[in-house]
Amino acid sequence: MAEHRIIGGTLALLTLCGTASAQEVGTASAVNPAATSNLRTITIGSSIRHKAHIQTATGGSVQLLFLDKTSMTIGPNSDLTIDEYVYDPAGSTGKIAATLGKGALRFVGGQISHNGDAEIRTSNAVIGIRGGTAFISSEHVYTGYGVVTVKSGGTSVALRTGEFTVTGGGGANPPTPPGRPPAGVVAALVHKFQSSGKQTGGAAPGSASPARVATAEARATGSPKRTVVAAVTHVNANGTALVATSKRTAHAWSSTSHQSSIAKSVIHSLHTSTIHSIAKHVMHPLHK
Amino acid sequence: MYKSPSNLDVSFKFAEQAVARGDYEAAIGALERMLFFNPNLPRVKLELGVLYFKLDSFELARGYLQDAVKGSDVPDDIRAQARAYLAEIDRRLSRHEYSVFLQGGMRYQTNANLGPNGLMVRALGQDAILGQPFGKHPDWNYFQTVSAYYAHKMNLRGDAIELTFQGLNSTQVKQHAFNLGLMEVTVGQRVAVGQNASFKYYGIGDQVWLGGANYFNAIGGGLSARTTVGSFGIVEAYIEDRHRNFFDSLNYPTASQQTGELITAAITTDVASGALHWVTRVGYDEGRAIFNYNSYKRYSIDVAFPFAFELQLFGTPHQFVFAPTAGYTRADYAAPDPVLDRKIVRHDNEQRYGAIFDAQIVDNLGVRTEVQYFRIDSTLSNYTTNSFSIAVGPTVRF
């Protein structure tokens, strides 16, 4: 029997349709707008089960966190069905397949996609994701990181980091060649999957204030100034990034090392030339 | 995290652990959730921008960083970091990328003419005494160096046409026979392989002047392969072949005997872990000269440990890099040189120790000081030598 869950409010409707399978595959880790009433509404922390059918209306959005740490954010006015989810934590393998009936989603890969078996179907294309992140809608696909294959119209293109393709024709047209996204597209994608206005993703109002976030990060890292990304960047004592300086320094090092290598080769031959010419023309044999 | 996804402590701990093990995607998922709870978190947007930057996803990094600095109440330190990354992203997304490093200055060498340690040497199979003018002599020189790199990017995948130029000019105060001019140009195509690796095939052209005369020129080619090692750094291997044509001159009347192929193979690393950063080069050179006694096989290893730090001077922060260096080379020649000794084959062992100190004066202007000591122990006393040098001069990099 179908199971319906509705996100309340006048702007968003979210339903979840289950099948006979009751297998839990993940959690709704953030939900907009927050559930307020009605029948089986998804709220933050709700379990997501196999064959779930999720819909959002205008202003609605949800982040799903799967068991393999795949994170899928479903934007406003979207319709997604989890067709298949299999995960073996012991081997970090499995399969995830979903159909995006309409709207848009952001896919951030977990263990399953690292092994190359994540697939999203839209009305225009079949998208395979190997690691990384992807922004997917019926009209286009953008690869945030990793390798994404887009198949439609009997043609397949591979998108690498930062590449974009347009799909259409109900699956009859091939995807456009990989290229840079049009101006403004990436900024729009960044905004599309964030909360807006006074939305809180289902968290208690004020619980994620800048001060509380900073305090939580300080507790996690053990230092008020340290950030969770400090391990991947050069940060000065005053907290400013060394990004540009470090690049120039690295280049200077690299070029100096190369130059030194050439110079050594020249000096090596010079040493031979010097000693040889001295020996041939200038030395005075010592008679014993 | 599944039971209580809005618990900030748990999410940050998860993100920190994910970054530590190099799983940036997991960290991205956790930080994205923060923006679900509150979209007005510039610090979190900055961190997402940094993570995407590290994944070479520059457009997306720019999206988050621009978003991070939009508000009027963004803290100054976050704004400064975001702007530094944004400037670097603009540079990397440009179709044309270039960088240049220039240095001029003066160098003092205790043995500028590479004279042997002692005046007793070998000549024509006998002991011989060198004339004093050919012993070790100190000297100063004025030098200028330039290293330039240009890439014309063909796409976002890392395919590019690359051009490099290395130049060195030094003018001795007294030992004019050792005035040196050197130029090397390489042009080639870099081909991306997957997300984090590439190879490059390229042509090489060299021109070297010594003592005011043409010393040698060379033409050749190379093949290199480069890959990142997780988030730790870069490993690159290359093999190059040059045909060198040496020319005799008044000061070097037998130089042409070294004409022939020079094959070089090397592996370089540039790796950092925590505060420790090291750069290494392990190389093999094989010189195949037309005169057999000038042919050799040379094995070398060099290592440097650059340590970058910042100091406040006169109220403003300045960047410094101090790098101790060390190296060793073994050179085995193919046959005895009859001019020196028909029975003794030349084998050299060279040790090198030094340090480089870079100090930022303002913006991209600085001063570099370099000291180096080397000693060569050879089976032929003619080649046993040592020298100490110190060089100092201004630098410009852009």
Interface residues (C-beta under 8 A of the other chain):
Chain A: G26 T27 A28 S29 A30 N32 I44 G45 S61 Q63 L65 L67 K69 S71 T73 R106 V108 G109 G110 G131 G132 T133 G144 Y145 G146 V147 R160 T161 G162 E163 R180 P181 V186 A187 L189 V190 H191 F193 Q194 S195 S196 Q199 T200 G201 G202 A203 A204 S207 A208 S209 P210 R212 V213 A214 A216 E217 R219 A220 T221 T227 V228 V229 A231 V232 T233 H234 V235 N236 A237 N238 G239 T240 A241 L242 V243 A244 T245 S246 K247 R248 T249 A250 H251 A252 W253 S254 S255 T256 S257 H258 Q259 S260 S261 I262 A263 K264 S265 V266 I267 H268 S269 L270 H271 T272 S273 T274 I275 H276 S277 I278 A279 K280 H281 V282 M283 H284 P285 L286 K288
Chain B: M1 Y2 K3 S4 P5 S6 L8 D9 S11 F12 K13 A15 E16 V19 A20 Y24 E25 A26 A27 I28 G29 L31 E32 R33 M34 L35 F36 F37 N38 P39 N40 L41 P42 R43 V44 E47 V50 L51 Y52 F53 K54 L55 D56 S57 F58 E59 L60 R62 G63 Y64 Q66 D67 D77 A80 Q81 A84 Y85 A87 E88 S99 F101 N113 L114 P116 M120 V121 R122 A123 L124 Q126 D127 A128 I129 L130 G131 F134 T145 S147 Y149 L156 R157 T164 Q166 L168 F178 L180 L182 E184 G194 Q195 D206 V208 L210 Y215 F216 S231 F246 N251 Y252 P253 T254 A255 Q257 Q258 L262 T264 A266 T268 D270 V279 R281 G283 D285 G287 N294 R298 S300 D302 A304 P306 A308 E310 P317 Q319 V321 A323 T329 A331 D337 V339 L340 I356 D358 Q360 N364 I376 N382 Y383 T385 T395 R397 F398
